[in-house]
Amino acid sequence: MLVLFTFIPPSNLKDRLAGEYPSVDFRFRASIEESKADLPHAEVLVTYGEDLLNEHLAKTEMLKWIMVVSAGLEKMPLEDIQKKKILVTNAKGIHKIPMAEYTMGRLLEYEKKMKELHILQNARHWQREHSFGEISGKTIGVLGTGAIGSEIARLAKAFRMKTIGVNTTGGGVDLFDEVYTIHEMERCLGKGDYIVAILPETPQTIGLFTLQHFRLMKNSALFMNIGRGSLFQDNVLIQALQDREIAHAVLDVFHEEPLPADHPYWMMENVTVSPHVSSHSPHYLPRALDIFRHNLDIYLDGGRNFENKINLNRGY
């Protein structure tokens, strides 16, 4: 059985796979382009997802399973994958620790004026008068109560925060004091001192946020987007910030990446920009391959209960 990787993992991870599965033919290529000769023979494809196009899928003749070592699938040819009845699993859940830590770090940075203090240090200027805040006792609204959202809620509880969640069903989730459906989202927005969006990109979420949603938030609110940049149009958020509908925005994802050097976000004092790094961690790939190994055991045993099996109709 040929398992084809369209990227090359570190040597220790490759060696572990080879040692644990001596009967499996693992082939590691640096890109999907370098994998073209192997595609017709691969039974399993391991990919980051963004490289797989219809033209590559058309070359596959024996493919039964695609393991995506990321969470987002919006750039994959899901319709054609579904037509070929190929199993898809992903690495959902491995981002929860780094992204929750990023979230709390940004909130503390904002309330404790870390950026301002850094500027003062570089200027060798001693200034003790600052309007410091606390996150303790505040309310955080989390749009998306899956693995990442639940980990954010867990850390928020350690800081004595009230937690409000938004998900598809409105069903109760541990660590959330209140949960609303995505159609009831407006009821959440006005309650949050911080609103954190972790929503995936689906037909339902593209352009979901309008100016009215920002107007529903507190004027003192911080809005953070670590999900997908397609949640709103840039001009909508820029207007909301200019009109002081909200106090600050922390953005890690964007419509266009890299963010153009002349984009207004770079120049706005009430915007914090980071280059889509909230999920970065040295443990990222080992955790993803742990899920792959778990599912490979199930696959080789002819099982069905795969971890993180994707519903191709929904796209997640």
Secondary structure per residue as TSV (DSSP state, phi and psi in degrees):
chain	resnum	aa	ss	phi	psi
A	1	M	-	360.0	128.6
A	2	L	E	-95.6	123.1
A	3	V	E	-110.1	114.0
A	4	L	E	-104.2	124.2
A	5	F	E	-99.5	133.9
A	6	T	S	-96.9	22.1
A	7	F	S	-152.7	165.8
A	8	I	-	-112.6	110.2
A	9	P	-	-72.1	166.3
A	10	P	-	-57.4	155.1
A	11	S	H	-58.0	-38.6
A	12	N	H	-64.5	-34.3
A	13	L	H	-74.6	-37.3
A	14	K	H	-63.8	-44.2
A	15	D	H	-63.0	-37.4
A	16	R	H	-64.7	-43.4
A	17	L	H	-62.4	-45.2
A	18	A	H	-63.9	-37.4
A	19	G	H	-71.5	-36.6
A	20	E	H	-83.1	-23.6
A	21	Y	-	-131.4	70.4
A	22	P	T	-64.6	-21.1
A	23	S	T	-86.3	-6.8
A	24	V	S	-97.4	135.9
A	25	D	E	-90.2	100.6
A	26	F	E	-92.0	128.6
A	27	R	E	-124.4	129.0
A	28	F	E	-113.8	118.3
A	29	R	-	-117.5	152.9
A	30	A	S	-75.8	-17.0
A	31	S	S	-161.3	169.0
A	32	I	S	-66.3	-31.5
A	33	E	G	-66.0	-37.8
A	34	E	G	-76.5	-7.6
A	35	S	G	-96.0	-2.2
A	36	K	T	-57.4	-39.4
A	37	A	T	-69.2	-23.9
A	38	D	T	-90.7	-20.5
A	39	L	G	-56.1	-41.5
A	40	P	G	-64.5	-19.4
A	41	H	G	-105.8	-7.5
A	42	A	-	-78.2	132.7
A	43	E	S	-94.6	-28.5
A	44	V	E	-130.9	135.3
A	45	L	E	-119.8	128.6
A	46	V	E	-114.1	121.1
A	47	T	E	-148.6	161.1
A	48	Y	-	-80.6	-9.1
A	49	G	S	97.3	-39.2
A	50	E	T	-72.3	-18.0
A	51	D	T	-88.6	-16.4
A	52	L	-	-82.8	116.7
A	53	L	-	-114.7	169.8
A	54	N	H	-58.0	-36.9
A	55	E	H	-64.7	-32.6
A	56	H	H	-74.9	-42.6
A	57	L	H	-60.4	-34.7
A	58	A	T	-63.9	-23.5
A	59	K	T	-82.6	-14.2
A	60	T	-	-79.4	132.3
A	61	E	S	-117.3	-25.5
A	62	M	S	-118.8	5.4
A	63	L	-	-68.0	127.8
A	64	K	-	-120.9	-20.1
A	65	W	E	-149.0	133.0
A	66	I	E	-116.3	122.6
A	67	M	E	-102.8	117.8
A	68	V	E	-101.1	116.5
A	69	V	S	-87.8	42.4
A	70	S	S	-150.2	-177.9
A	71	A	S	-100.7	-35.8
A	72	G	-	-78.0	136.5
A	73	L	-	-123.4	8.4
A	74	E	T	-65.8	-20.0
A	75	K	T	-95.5	2.3
A	76	M	S	-89.9	150.1
A	77	P	-	-78.8	71.4
A	78	L	H	-64.3	-34.5
A	79	E	H	-62.9	-45.1
A	80	D	H	-70.9	-33.7
A	81	I	H	-63.0	-40.8
A	82	Q	H	-66.4	-39.8
A	83	K	H	-60.5	-35.2
A	84	K	T	-86.3	1.8
A	85	K	T	55.2	47.4
A	86	I	-	-96.0	131.6
A	87	L	E	-68.5	137.2
A	88	V	E	-126.7	129.6
A	89	T	E	-126.8	158.6
A	90	N	E	-135.1	-172.5
A	91	A	-	-104.9	30.6
A	92	K	T	-52.5	135.7
A	93	G	T	105.1	-23.8
A	94	I	T	-75.3	-15.4
A	95	H	T	-86.2	-7.9
A	96	K	H	-62.8	-39.9
A	97	I	H	-69.3	-55.5
A	98	P	H	-63.4	-37.0
A	99	M	H	-74.2	-33.5
A	100	A	H	-69.2	-40.2
A	101	E	H	-65.2	-40.0
A	102	Y	H	-58.7	-45.4
A	103	T	H	-59.6	-51.1
A	104	M	H	-66.3	-36.5
A	105	G	H	-61.5	-42.0
A	106	R	H	-67.7	-38.7
A	107	L	H	-64.2	-42.5
A	108	L	H	-67.0	-40.3
A	109	E	H	-56.9	-42.5
A	110	Y	H	-68.7	-48.8
A	111	E	H	-73.0	-31.3
A	112	K	T	-95.9	7.7
A	113	K	T	57.0	42.0
A	114	M	H	-63.0	-39.6
A	115	K	H	-64.4	-42.0
A	116	E	H	-64.2	-41.1
A	117	L	H	-65.0	-36.0
A	118	H	H	-65.0	-41.3
A	119	I	H	-62.5	-42.3
A	120	L	H	-64.8	-37.7
A	121	Q	H	-63.5	-44.3
A	122	N	H	-62.7	-30.4
A	123	A	T	-87.8	-2.3
A	124	R	T	55.9	41.3
A	125	H	-	-112.1	122.6
A	126	W	-	-90.1	110.0
A	127	Q	-	-139.0	118.9
A	128	R	-	-101.3	-9.6
A	129	E	-	-88.0	107.4
A	130	H	-	-142.7	151.5
A	131	S	-	-91.1	68.2
A	132	F	-	-65.7	148.5
A	133	G	-	-120.7	-178.6
A	134	E	-	-131.0	147.5
A	135	I	-	-89.9	-18.2
A	136	S	T	-60.4	132.6
A	137	G	T	84.2	-7.2
A	138	K	-	-83.0	169.1
A	139	T	E	-111.4	130.0
A	140	I	E	-114.0	126.8
A	141	G	E	-100.9	123.6
A	142	V	E	-114.1	114.8
A	143	L	E	-89.9	96.0
A	144	G	-	118.1	105.3
A	145	T	-	-107.9	27.1
A	146	G	S	-75.3	-148.8
A	147	A	H	-60.2	-45.0
A	148	I	H	-68.8	-48.5
A	149	G	H	-60.2	-38.9
A	150	S	H	-68.0	-35.4
A	151	E	H	-70.2	-36.6
A	152	I	H	-61.4	-43.7
A	153	A	H	-63.2	-38.7
A	154	R	H	-62.3	-45.3
A	155	L	H	-68.2	-37.5
A	156	A	H	-61.5	-38.9
A	157	K	H	-63.0	-33.8
A	158	A	H	-64.9	-24.4
A	159	F	T	-96.7	14.5
A	160	R	T	62.0	39.8
A	161	M	-	-98.5	154.5
A	162	K	E	-86.8	138.2
A	163	T	E	-118.6	129.0
A	164	I	E	-124.2	133.0
A	165	G	E	-119.3	156.1
A	166	V	E	-129.3	127.7
A	167	N	E	-143.3	-173.4
A	168	T	S	-67.0	-41.7
A	169	T	S	-99.8	-21.1
A	170	G	-	79.2	7.0
A	171	G	-	-69.3	148.6
A	172	G	-	-61.0	141.5
A	173	V	-	-131.0	136.1
A	174	D	T	-53.2	142.4
A	175	L	T	80.5	-3.3
A	176	F	-	-105.5	128.9
A	177	D	S	-73.3	-33.6
A	178	E	E	-141.1	145.5
A	179	V	E	-135.9	132.9
A	180	Y	E	-121.8	156.7
A	181	T	E	-75.0	165.4
A	182	I	G	-65.1	-23.9
A	183	H	G	-78.0	-15.7
A	184	E	G	-103.9	15.0
A	185	M	H	-55.1	-34.1
A	186	E	H	-57.4	-30.3
A	187	R	H	-69.7	-23.4
A	188	C	H	-85.3	-39.1
A	189	L	H	-59.5	-40.7
A	190	G	T	-74.2	-11.8
A	191	K	T	-92.0	-19.3
A	192	G	-	-86.6	133.7
A	193	D	S	-77.2	-27.9
A	194	Y	E	-132.5	134.3
A	195	I	E	-119.5	120.6
A	196	V	E	-116.9	120.3
A	197	A	E	-100.5	124.4
A	198	I	-	-127.0	24.9
A	199	L	-	-71.3	141.8
A	200	P	-	-74.1	169.1
A	201	E	-	-90.1	113.8
A	202	T	-	-136.5	168.6
A	203	P	T	-56.6	-27.3
A	204	Q	T	-79.0	-24.7
A	205	T	T	-100.9	-15.0
A	206	I	T	-66.3	120.9
A	207	G	T	67.8	19.8
A	208	L	-	-61.9	-40.2
A	209	F	-	-84.1	129.3
A	210	T	-	-116.0	176.7
A	211	L	H	-59.5	-33.6
A	212	Q	H	-61.8	-35.8
A	213	H	H	-63.5	-41.0
A	214	F	H	-69.5	-32.7
A	215	R	H	-67.8	-26.0
A	216	L	H	-74.2	-19.7
A	217	M	S	-76.2	161.0
A	218	K	-	-63.4	145.7
A	219	N	T	-62.8	-23.1
A	220	S	T	-92.5	3.3
A	221	A	-	-74.4	149.1
A	222	L	E	-103.8	129.3
A	223	F	E	-108.9	132.6
A	224	M	E	-127.2	132.0
A	225	N	E	-119.8	111.8
A	226	I	-	-123.2	16.6
A	227	G	S	-95.2	-88.4
A	228	R	-	-139.8	142.8
A	229	G	G	-68.3	-16.3
A	230	S	G	-78.9	2.0
A	231	L	G	-62.7	-29.2
A	232	F	S	-153.5	163.0
A	233	Q	-	-81.7	142.7
A	234	D	H	-57.4	-39.7
A	235	N	H	-64.4	-26.3
A	236	V	H	-67.4	-49.5
A	237	L	H	-66.0	-41.1
A	238	I	H	-59.7	-43.1
A	239	Q	H	-64.7	-41.7
A	240	A	H	-61.0	-38.6
A	241	L	H	-71.9	-41.9
A	242	Q	H	-65.9	-33.7
A	243	D	T	-85.6	1.8
A	244	R	T	59.9	33.6
A	245	E	S	-67.8	-32.3
A	246	I	S	-132.8	164.7
A	247	A	S	-89.1	-33.8
A	248	H	E	-158.1	152.5
A	249	A	E	-129.7	134.2
A	250	V	E	-111.8	119.1
A	251	L	E	-124.2	125.9
A	252	D	S	-117.3	-8.8
A	253	V	-	-133.2	149.5
A	254	F	-	-146.0	161.1
A	255	H	S	-59.6	-46.2
A	256	E	S	-117.5	124.5
A	257	E	S	-128.0	131.9
A	258	P	S	-63.2	151.2
A	259	L	-	-65.5	125.2
A	260	P	-	-56.5	144.3
A	261	A	T	-63.4	-21.9
A	262	D	T	-99.0	11.2
A	263	H	-	-69.6	140.4
A	264	P	H	-57.2	-29.9
A	265	Y	H	-53.3	-38.3
A	266	W	H	-61.0	-31.7
A	267	M	H	-96.6	-2.8
A	268	M	-	-91.2	126.3
A	269	E	T	-66.6	-26.1
A	270	N	T	-98.4	27.1
A	271	V	E	-130.0	134.1
A	272	T	E	-112.9	123.6
A	273	V	E	-111.2	136.4
A	274	S	-	-135.6	151.4
A	275	P	-	-86.6	59.9
A	276	H	S	53.6	57.4
A	277	V	-	-123.6	5.7
A	278	S	T	-63.2	-22.6
A	279	S	T	-96.2	-1.4
A	280	H	-	-68.1	137.0
A	281	S	-	-165.2	145.7
A	282	P	T	-65.9	-14.5
A	283	H	T	-95.1	2.6
A	284	Y	H	-57.9	-59.6
A	285	L	H	-68.6	-42.0
A	286	P	H	-56.8	-39.9
A	287	R	H	-67.0	-40.2
A	288	A	H	-63.9	-41.4
A	289	L	H	-74.8	-21.0
A	290	D	H	-63.1	-42.5
A	291	I	H	-65.4	-42.4
A	292	F	H	-60.0	-45.6
A	293	R	H	-63.7	-40.4
A	294	H	H	-59.6	-46.3
A	295	N	H	-72.3	-30.5
A	296	L	H	-65.7	-38.9
A	297	D	H	-59.4	-43.9
A	298	I	H	-65.5	-43.3
A	299	Y	H	-61.8	-46.5
A	300	L	H	-66.7	-24.9
A	301	D	T	-90.2	1.6
A	302	G	T	74.9	20.2
A	303	G	-	-81.2	-180.0
A	304	R	-	-127.7	-21.0
A	305	N	-	-84.9	69.8
A	306	F	-	-77.7	143.5
A	307	E	T	-75.8	136.0
A	308	N	T	61.1	38.9
A	309	K	B	-69.1	133.0
A	310	I	-	-89.5	134.1
A	311	N	-	-83.6	106.5
A	312	L	T	-68.1	-21.6
A	313	N	T	-69.4	-38.7
A	314	R	T	-87.4	-28.6
A	315	G	T	86.6	12.7
A	316	Y	-	-157.9	360.0
